[in-house]
Structures are given as C-alpha cells and as structure tokens.
Amino acid sequence: MKSSLSILLLLCVTGLFGQKVYETIVPFEQEEYWWGGVVAHGSRMPYLQPEKEFDLAFRNDNNQIVPLFLSSKGRYIWSNTPFRFALREKVLELNSMDEQIAVRQAGSTLKEAYLAACKNYFPPSGVLPPELFFRMPQYNTWIELMYNQNQKEILEYAQAILANDLPAGVLMIDDNWQKYYGNFEFKPDKFPDPQGMVKELHDKGFKVMLWVCPFVSADSPEFRELSAKGYLLKRKGSDIPAVIHWWNGQSACFDFTNPEAVRYYVSALRKVQADYGIDGFKFDAGDNSFYHPAYVESYRKEAMSVDHTLAWMKIGLEFPFNEYRAGWRMGGEALVQRLGDKNYTYAALQSLIPEMIAAGLSGYAYTCPDMIGGGQIASFVNLDVKDFDQDLIVRSAQVHALMPMMQFSVAPWRVLDAEHLAMVREAALLHQKFGSYIIDCARNSSTTGEPIVRHLAYMFPDEGFETCKDQFMLGERYLVAPVVTKENKRSIKLPGGRWRDDKGKLYRGGKTISLEVPLERLVYFEQVR
C-alpha cells in the first residue's frame, strides 16, 4: 500500500501544555464519499454535511467506534489510537496526539478500501459466534420487566413466545437479576430456584444469557475484597478506588488492564455457568467515557480510555454466547454486537439500515439492529396500548427479518392485535427460513472479513448508490428494500442485471421502480445469475 501523502496537508502543531498535535487535512476527491468512525452516525454516512469535532477517545454515542475511515474511491484511514475528526466543506480534518495519520490507497472502490484495511488491521479470526444467534430470533427481557427481573415473569415470557408460535432462540435476562453489581448470585426473593428456571428454559428450547457489567457496588463485600486485591480502577493520584458515575448511579469499576482482575472476573462468570447452567453473557457498559485518564488510574499506567473498552471486549472471547453494545476495534472477532437503544419512532427505524451498514464497514459483521421496536425504555413506559402504532412494529420486525440477527424485547402479543401479530410472526419465520443462507454469509465473513449487511455501493460501484440509505444487500445474492416510513409504498433502485422479487416477478435492473407495498409485505430481490 502506498500513502497518498501528495494530496494531504500534514502538520505537527503544539497543543495545550506543550503536547504535540499531529494534524492531517484530507480534501475530498471529485465525487468521493466517506464512511467511518462512529457506528451511531451511520445515518449521516456517507458524510455529506459538516460535522462538529468528535473525539474517539471520550465519546462513542452509545455504540461501537473505530479508528477507521473508508472512501468510495479506494482510500482508507487507520490509526492504532483514537483521534479527533471533523468535516468542513468536503474536507476531513484529523487530529492525533500519538501519530501522524496517513491516507492509503487500496484500489478505486469502497470494497477494495475495506478489504485492505480489514486485512491489515482487523483480519477475520475464522471463528463464528454460535449459529443459533443467526438462525433464530433472540429475546431480551428488558422492555417487559425492566429492573424487576424475576423468575416467574421470565418463565411466563418464554412460555408466551412459544404459545404465540414464535421460534425459541437465545433468551437474555437483563439488568438487576443479581443481588448487586459485582455480585453474581441471583436475588433469592426474585429467583427462588434459578437452576430450575434455567433448566425449564433449556427444556423449552432456549439458550440463556445474563446481563453483566464491569461495575461493583460501593461498600459491598466484593468491593472491599477487590479493593484489597488491587482489582479496581483507582482515583487519579490515589490508592482509593475511583467511583464512576454511570446510568445506574455511582459505582467502583473493575480494572481489566490488570490480568489478575480479568482472571478473577472470568472465573466468577464460569462459576455462574457451573452453578446455574447459564450459556453466556450480555456484556453491557464498557463505554470509553467512563475511563477518562484525568480521573482514573489503572494497573497499566499508560492505558487510554479505549484500552479499557478493548479489555472488556476481550473477555467476551472466553464465552461464545456473548453480546456487546460499546466497542473499540476488535473487528473480525467472534463477538456479537448490537446497535444502541433506539426510540419507537419512524426516524429511529430509518436509522437501522445505515447504522448496520456502518457496523459492517467497521468490521462488525455479527451485529443485531437493536431490539424490534427499539430498546429505549422511555418509549414504552406507561404505554397506552390503544395509542400504540402497530404498523411501526411490523415494519421494524421486517427490517430485522433479513438482517444477520433479530431480537425481540417488547412482547408483540401484548401490544398488537391478532392481524399485526401474524405479520410479525411471519417476519420471524422468514428470518428462520433464511437461516442457512445467513449462516453461509457469516461463515464467509469469518474467513474473508466481508460484511454480511452490505452497502449497495460496496457491491455495485459506479452505479450511483453511494447515498442510498434504505436498501441493503444481504450477502451477495439478496437486495432488501423494507418500507421504513408510514406510507405503504416506496421507490427501489435496482442495480444492473436481472432480479426476481419476493413474489417471483422478474425485473431488468439499472432502473428505479415504484411499488405499492402493503403492510404484510417485505420487498426483497434475488439476483438472477
């Protein structure tokens, strides 16, 4: 690879406190488009409008971040450390405290740029997450139970899944099942027989995962033990454990730059598996904003904020059944990712496709597009079912249906009438029907690194798809065009070639078609070779 230094302005300036700042200015080429940096900004990609400065060291906007930018003209940018970036009038500005960032040329297309970056910086591991993640829907107890996780209602939720003719799959028990943070025992008043509960869920065909985090409740027995062992992050310039503010209050936090702390934590989770029969874990939190080096001190003195996020992600490699929302690098690994919590709105629905594309272009092929209807609890608190937009949850389920994974949380049988529930069930069954193909795509990703959800411009360069945000390719064969608005119609731009739609109708590509799309229909096309 050669660096395109001739078209860049590379500067080294002095920042605050005399620290060097390496600045790289990247003018856009003619008709060049860029993706990268922040998965949660997928809806803004390709970057067409000015963007305020974003610091990858201390922000992630509730999702994965990567030190990577990719161009439709075959250029890419990578840094081993976080940098700040901004866009101004088709100019990308990069500032790093650690290195002079270069732009590299790897061909002339988005695909060539991605594959070169993947090969050099996040090659595929050859290992897949368990196939059940891809073949069957997932279910998460968060929206239905929130902080009242309990054995009785979890079993009722699982039974209702089957009673409503939805397939069994992975079931995730969310936050507040344990006595307190840093403790890994079920609350005895809420879970009188956790072993029996897990066995019953297994007998019903579910794999069972538990929500966990890196935090430790202050002044608990575990807090005192872990503090004495030196396994907790410390307050800057002190031997006292740091107390970090996060969405559930104030807590101490494991220091996973300490290998002994990692061993302790992994051992604790393995004991949970041995004691209760748990299959895996949802690894929440880990956001880089929790680990600002101005306030915390770690075992590895030079650790940056993102090093803590990275260390948290590496723990997931010990447990095949895993899930993450916050991430730094680790593309190509057998880690299940999920988009950040979304509101129950059409605007949030419209963000799913471009954010899933952004995740794939960040190296995270094994990603789930949040929860069906959204995982933002505020959308469902005090919900009056009479005012619930039932069409929206159907369209949400359809977007999920031909993604690598789909996940329910709000119970569709609670908020939908029989007609709408039947449409959601069809989306789940369609995902199950496509399971073998999705697994084939995932296997391909595990060896080539290619995304499962692909931008049309990735597959069909020079056909004018760069700004398309409401269609995607599922692997190489299927173009998926869900309805993501209140209108039951849409325009679809087909690439060149011949295409067969979900009804069996043949189309010659290279043109835009307009379709009436009734609520029960998800439009997709198979390329006819």
C-alpha positions in Angstrom: 0.0 0.0 0.0 1.3 3.5 -0.7 0.4 6.6 1.2 -1.4 9.4 -0.7 0.7 12.0 1.0 1.0 14.1 -2.0 -2.6 15.2 -1.7 -2.6 15.7 2.0 -1.6 18.5 4.3 0.3 17.0 7.2 1.0 19.3 10.1 2.5 19.0 13.5 1.4 21.7 15.9 1.7 22.3 19.6 -1.4 21.9 21.7 -2.2 22.7 25.2 0.5 22.1 27.8 3.1 21.8 25.0 1.8 18.4 23.8 2.3 17.8 20.1 -0.8 17.5 17.9 -0.5 15.8 14.6 -3.0 17.2 12.1 -4.0 15.7 8.8 -6.2 17.5 6.3 -7.9 15.3 3.7 -9.7 17.1 0.8 -12.4 15.0 -0.8 -11.7 14.0 -4.4 -14.4 14.6 -7.0 -17.5 12.5 -6.3 -15.8 10.9 -3.4 -17.8 9.7 -0.4 -16.5 8.7 3.1 -17.8 6.3 5.8 -16.3 5.6 9.3 -15.5 6.5 12.8 -18.8 6.1 14.7 -21.4 3.4 14.1 -24.1 5.5 15.7 -23.6 8.2 13.0 -24.4 5.7 10.2 -27.4 7.8 9.2 -25.0 10.7 8.4 -22.9 8.4 6.1 -21.6 8.9 3.6 -20.6 12.2 5.2 -22.1 15.0 3.1 -22.7 17.7 5.7 -20.2 19.5 8.0 -19.6 17.5 11.2 -18.5 19.0 14.5 -15.4 17.7 16.1 -15.8 14.2 17.5 -13.2 12.8 19.9 -12.9 9.0 19.6 -11.1 8.9 23.0 -14.0 10.0 25.1 -17.2 9.6 23.1 -19.0 6.7 21.4 -22.6 7.9 21.3 -23.8 4.7 22.8 -22.3 2.3 20.2 -19.1 1.0 18.6 -16.3 3.3 17.4 -13.4 2.5 15.2 -10.2 4.5 14.2 -11.2 3.9 10.5 -12.5 5.8 7.6 -13.2 4.4 4.1 -13.7 6.1 0.8 -15.7 5.2 -2.3 -12.5 5.9 -4.3 -10.5 3.2 -2.6 -8.8 5.3 0.0 -8.7 4.4 3.7 -7.5 5.9 7.0 -6.5 3.9 10.1 -4.8 4.8 13.4 -4.0 2.4 16.2 -5.0 5.1 18.7 -8.1 7.4 19.0 -8.1 10.7 17.2 -10.4 13.7 16.8 -12.1 14.3 13.5 -14.3 16.9 11.9 -15.7 17.6 8.4 -15.8 21.0 6.9 -16.9 21.7 3.3 -15.8 18.3 1.9 -12.6 18.3 3.9 -11.9 15.7 6.5 -9.7 17.0 9.4 -7.9 14.6 11.7 -6.0 15.4 14.9 -4.0 12.9 16.8 -1.9 13.2 19.9 0.0 10.0 19.1 0.9 9.7 15.4 0.8 11.3 12.0 -2.2 9.7 10.3 -1.8 8.8 6.7 -4.3 8.1 3.9 -3.7 5.0 2.0 -4.8 4.0 -1.5 -6.0 0.4 -1.9 -7.7 0.5 -5.3 -10.6 2.5 -6.6 -13.7 1.3 -4.7 -15.3 1.1 -1.3 -14.9 -2.6 -1.3 -11.2 -2.5 -2.1 -10.6 0.1 0.6 -12.5 -2.0 3.2 -10.8 -5.3 2.4 -7.3 -3.7 2.5 -8.0 -2.2 5.9 -9.5 -5.4 7.1 -6.5 -7.5 6.0 -4.0 -5.1 7.6 -5.7 -4.1 10.9 -8.7 -6.4 11.8 -8.3 -9.7 9.9 -11.1 -12.2 10.5 -10.4 -14.8 13.2 -12.0 -17.7 11.4 -14.4 -18.3 14.4 -18.1 -17.7 14.3 -20.5 -17.0 17.2 -22.9 -19.9 17.8 -25.2 -20.5 14.8 -28.3 -20.1 17.0 -27.7 -16.3 17.0 -28.3 -16.2 13.3 -30.8 -19.0 12.7 -33.4 -18.0 15.3 -34.8 -14.8 16.8 -33.4 -13.6 20.1 -35.4 -12.4 23.1 -34.5 -9.9 25.8 -36.5 -9.4 29.0 -35.5 -5.7 29.3 -38.6 -3.9 28.0 -41.1 -6.2 29.6 -39.5 -6.4 33.1 -37.0 -3.5 33.3 -35.5 -3.6 36.7 -38.0 -6.2 38.0 -36.3 -9.2 36.6 -37.8 -12.2 38.3 -38.2 -16.0 37.8 -42.0 -16.1 37.5 -42.3 -13.5 34.7 -39.3 -14.6 32.8 -40.8 -18.1 32.6 -44.2 -16.6 31.6 -42.4 -14.5 28.9 -40.7 -17.7 27.5 -44.0 -19.6 27.5 -45.8 -16.8 25.8 -43.2 -16.8 23.0 -44.0 -20.4 22.2 -47.7 -20.0 22.8 -47.7 -17.3 20.1 -46.0 -19.6 17.6 -42.7 -17.7 17.7 -39.5 -19.8 17.5 -37.4 -20.5 20.6 -33.9 -19.0 20.4 -31.5 -17.1 22.7 -33.2 -15.6 25.8 -31.3 -12.8 27.6 -32.1 -12.0 31.2 -31.4 -8.3 31.6 -30.1 -6.0 34.4 -31.0 -6.4 38.1 -31.2 -10.2 38.3 -28.2 -10.2 40.7 -28.0 -9.1 44.3 -25.9 -6.1 43.4 -23.2 -5.1 40.9 -20.0 -7.1 41.4 -22.0 -10.0 42.8 -23.1 -12.9 40.7 -25.8 -14.6 42.8 -29.5 -14.4 41.8 -31.7 -12.4 44.1 -33.3 -15.1 46.3 -36.6 -13.2 46.7 -36.9 -12.8 42.9 -35.4 -16.2 41.9 -36.4 -18.9 44.4 -34.9 -21.6 42.1 -32.6 -20.2 39.4 -31.2 -23.6 38.5 -34.8 -24.9 38.0 -35.6 -21.8 35.9 -32.7 -22.3 33.6 -33.4 -26.0 33.2 -37.0 -25.2 32.3 -35.9 -22.6 29.7 -33.5 -25.1 28.3 -36.2 -27.7 28.1 -38.3 -25.2 26.1 -35.5 -24.9 23.6 -33.9 -21.6 24.7 -30.3 -20.8 25.4 -30.0 -18.5 28.4 -27.7 -15.4 28.8 -27.3 -13.0 31.7 -26.7 -9.2 31.6 -23.3 -8.3 33.3 -21.3 -5.1 33.6 -17.8 -4.1 34.8 -19.1 -2.2 37.8 -19.0 -3.0 41.5 -21.5 -1.6 44.1 -19.6 0.5 46.6 -19.1 -0.8 50.2 -20.2 -4.3 49.3 -18.2 -7.3 50.5 -16.9 -7.7 46.9 -15.9 -4.1 46.8 -13.8 -4.5 49.9 -12.2 -7.7 48.6 -11.5 -6.4 45.1 -10.1 -3.1 46.5 -7.7 -5.0 48.7 -6.5 -7.1 45.8 -6.0 -4.0 43.6 -8.5 -5.2 41.0 -10.4 -1.9 40.8 -9.7 1.3 39.0 -8.3 4.0 41.3 -8.9 7.6 41.7 -6.3 9.6 39.9 -3.2 10.1 42.1 -4.6 7.9 44.8 -4.8 4.4 46.1 -8.5 4.8 46.7 -10.9 3.1 44.2 -12.5 5.5 41.8 -16.3 6.0 42.0 -17.7 6.3 38.5 -21.0 7.9 37.5 -23.0 5.7 35.1 -26.6 5.3 34.2 -27.4 3.2 37.3 -25.7 5.5 39.8 -22.2 5.6 41.3 -20.0 2.5 41.4 -16.5 1.3 41.5 -15.2 -0.4 38.4 -13.0 -3.4 37.6 -9.6 -2.6 36.1 -9.3 -5.1 33.3 -5.8 -3.8 32.3 -4.8 -6.0 35.3 -4.5 -9.6 34.1 -5.4 -10.9 37.6 -8.6 -8.9 37.6 -9.5 -10.5 34.3 -8.8 -13.9 35.7 -11.0 -13.2 38.7 -13.9 -11.9 36.5 -13.7 -14.8 34.0 -13.6 -17.3 36.9 -16.6 -15.7 38.5 -18.6 -15.9 35.3 -17.6 -19.6 34.8 -18.8 -20.3 38.3 -22.2 -18.7 37.3 -22.3 -21.1 34.4 -21.4 -24.1 36.5 -23.8 -23.2 39.3 -26.9 -22.3 37.3 -26.3 -23.7 33.7 -26.1 -20.3 32.1 -24.9 -20.3 28.5 -23.4 -16.9 28.1 -23.5 -13.2 28.9 -24.6 -9.8 27.6 -21.6 -7.6 28.3 -23.1 -4.1 28.8 -21.4 -0.8 29.5 -17.7 -0.5 28.7 -18.2 2.9 27.2 -15.0 4.9 26.8 -16.4 7.9 28.5 -16.2 6.1 31.9 -12.5 5.8 31.7 -11.1 9.4 31.4 -7.4 9.2 32.4 -7.7 12.6 34.0 -9.9 11.0 36.7 -9.0 7.3 36.9 -5.7 5.5 37.2 -5.2 1.9 36.1 -2.9 -1.0 36.6 -1.4 -0.4 33.2 -0.3 3.2 33.7 -0.3 4.2 30.1 -3.7 2.9 29.4 -6.0 5.1 27.4 -9.8 5.2 27.8 -10.4 2.9 24.8 -7.9 0.4 26.2 -10.5 -0.3 29.0 -13.2 -0.8 26.4 -10.9 -3.1 24.5 -10.1 -5.1 27.6 -13.8 -5.5 28.4 -14.4 -6.8 24.9 -11.7 -9.4 25.0 -13.4 -11.0 28.0 -16.2 -11.9 25.6 -13.9 -14.1 23.6 -14.0 -16.5 26.6 -17.7 -17.0 26.2 -19.1 -18.0 22.7 -22.6 -16.7 23.7 -21.9 -13.0 24.1 -23.2 -9.6 23.2 -21.8 -6.1 23.2 -23.1 -2.6 22.5 -20.0 -0.5 23.2 -16.9 -1.3 21.3 -13.4 -0.3 20.2 -11.6 -2.1 17.4 -12.0 -5.9 17.7 -13.4 -6.2 14.2 -13.3 -9.7 12.8 -13.6 -11.4 16.2 -16.4 -13.8 17.2 -18.2 -11.1 19.2 -21.9 -10.4 18.8 -22.7 -6.7 18.5 -25.9 -4.8 18.9 -26.9 -1.3 17.8 -27.6 1.2 20.6 -31.0 1.6 22.1 -33.5 3.2 19.7 -36.7 5.1 20.2 -40.0 3.8 19.0 -40.2 6.2 16.0 -40.0 6.1 12.2 -36.9 8.2 12.4 -35.2 5.6 14.6 -36.5 2.8 12.2 -34.8 4.7 9.3 -31.5 4.7 11.1 -31.3 0.9 11.3 -30.1 0.2 7.8 -27.3 2.8 7.6 -26.1 2.0 11.1 -26.0 -1.7 10.3 -24.0 -0.9 7.1 -21.7 1.3 9.2 -21.2 -1.6 11.7 -20.3 -3.9 8.8 -17.8 -1.4 7.4 -16.3 -1.2 10.9 -15.5 -4.9 10.8 -18.5 -6.0 13.0 -20.3 -8.4 10.7 -22.1 -10.2 13.5 -24.4 -7.4 14.5 -28.1 -7.2 15.6 -30.1 -4.0 14.8 -31.2 -3.2 18.4 -34.5 -4.6 19.6 -37.6 -4.8 17.5 -39.5 -1.6 18.1 -36.4 -0.1 19.9 -34.7 -0.8 23.2 -35.2 2.7 24.6 -37.3 2.1 27.6 -38.8 5.6 27.7 -40.8 4.7 24.5 -42.7 2.0 26.4 -43.0 3.3 30.0 -46.7 3.9 30.8 -47.6 2.8 27.3 -51.3 3.0 26.5 -51.8 0.2 24.0 -54.8 2.0 22.4 -52.4 4.7 21.2 -49.7 2.3 20.0 -48.7 2.5 16.3 -48.9 -1.2 15.5 -47.8 -0.7 11.9 -44.4 0.6 13.1 -43.5 -2.6 15.0 -44.4 -4.7 11.9 -42.1 -2.6 9.8 -39.4 -2.8 12.5 -39.7 -6.6 12.5 -39.4 -6.7 8.7 -36.2 -4.7 8.8 -34.8 -7.2 11.3 -36.0 -10.3 9.4 -33.3 -10.3 6.8 -30.5 -8.9 9.0 -27.9 -11.2 10.4 -29.8 -11.3 13.7 -33.2 -10.2 15.0 -34.1 -9.5 18.7 -37.4 -9.1 20.4 -37.9 -7.4 23.8 -41.3 -5.7 23.9 -43.8 -8.6 23.8 -45.6 -8.3 20.4 -48.5 -10.3 21.7 -49.1 -7.7 24.4 -49.1 -4.6 22.1 -50.5 -6.0 18.9 -53.8 -7.3 17.7 -54.1 -10.7 16.0 -53.6 -9.3 12.5 -50.5 -7.3 13.3 -49.1 -10.1 15.4 -49.4 -12.5 12.5 -47.3 -10.2 10.3 -44.6 -10.0 13.0 -44.7 -13.8 13.3 -44.2 -14.0 9.5 -41.1 -11.8 9.8 -39.7 -14.1 12.5 -40.4 -17.2 10.4 -38.8 -15.6 7.3 -35.6 -15.0 9.3 -35.7 -18.7 10.3 -36.3 -19.7 6.7 -33.2 -17.6 5.6 -31.1 -19.0 8.5 -29.0 -21.4 6.4 -28.2 -18.6 3.9 -27.4 -16.1 6.7 -25.1 -18.7 8.3 -23.3 -19.1 4.9 -22.8 -15.4 4.8 -21.5 -15.4 8.4 -19.0 -18.2 7.6 -17.8 -16.2 4.6 -17.3 -13.2 6.9 -15.3 -15.4 9.3 -12.7 -16.1 6.6 -12.8 -13.1 4.3 -13.9 -10.4 6.7 -16.6 -9.1 4.4 -19.7 -7.6 5.9 -23.0 -9.6 5.9 -25.0 -6.4 5.5 -23.5 -4.6 2.6 -23.9 -1.1 1.1 -25.2 -1.1 -2.5 -22.1 0.9 -3.4 -19.9 -1.8 -1.9 -21.4 -4.4 -4.3 -22.1 -2.2 -7.3 -19.6 0.6 -7.6 -20.1 3.3 -10.2 -23.9 2.7 -10.3 -24.7 5.8 -8.2 -25.7 4.0 -5.0 -23.4 6.0 -2.6 -26.2 7.9 -0.9 -28.7 5.1 -0.8 -29.7 4.5 2.9 -32.9 2.5 2.8 -31.8 -0.6 0.8 -29.0 -3.1 1.5 -27.5 -6.3 0.3 -27.7 -9.4 2.4 -24.5 -11.1 1.3 -24.1 -11.3 -2.5 -27.5 -12.6 -3.6 -30.3 -10.6 -2.0 -31.2 -6.9 -2.2 -33.6 -6.0 0.6 -35.8 -2.9 0.4 -38.0 -2.6 3.5 -40.6 0.1 4.0 -39.3 2.5 6.7 -42.0 5.2 6.5 -45.7 5.5 7.3 -46.5 5.2 3.6 -47.2 1.7 2.2 -45.2 2.4 -0.9 -41.6 3.1 -1.9 -39.2 3.5 -4.8 -36.4 1.0 -5.3 -33.3 1.4 -7.4 -32.1 -1.9 -8.9 -28.5 -2.5 -9.9 -27.8 -3.7 -13.4 -28.6 -7.3 -14.2 -31.7 -9.4 -13.7 -33.6 -9.6 -10.3 -36.5 -11.7 -9.0 -38.6 -10.3 -6.3 -40.2 -12.0 -3.3 -43.4 -12.6 -5.4 -41.4 -14.3 -8.2 -41.7 -11.4 -10.6 -38.6 -10.7 -12.8 -37.1 -7.3 -13.3 -34.3 -6.0 -15.5 -32.0 -3.8 -13.4 -30.4 -0.5 -14.0 -33.6 1.4 -13.3 -35.8 2.7 -10.4 -39.2 1.1 -9.8 -42.1 2.3 -7.6 -44.1 -0.3 -5.7 -47.2 -0.3 -3.5 -46.2 -2.3 -0.5 -49.0 -3.5 1.8 -48.1 -3.8 5.5 -47.7 -7.5 5.4 -45.1 -7.4 2.7 -41.3 -7.2 2.9 -39.8 -6.5 -0.5 -36.6 -8.3 -1.4 -35.0 -9.4 -4.7 -32.7 -12.2 -5.6 -30.1 -11.6 -8.2 -30.6 -13.9 -11.2 -27.3 -15.2 -12.4 
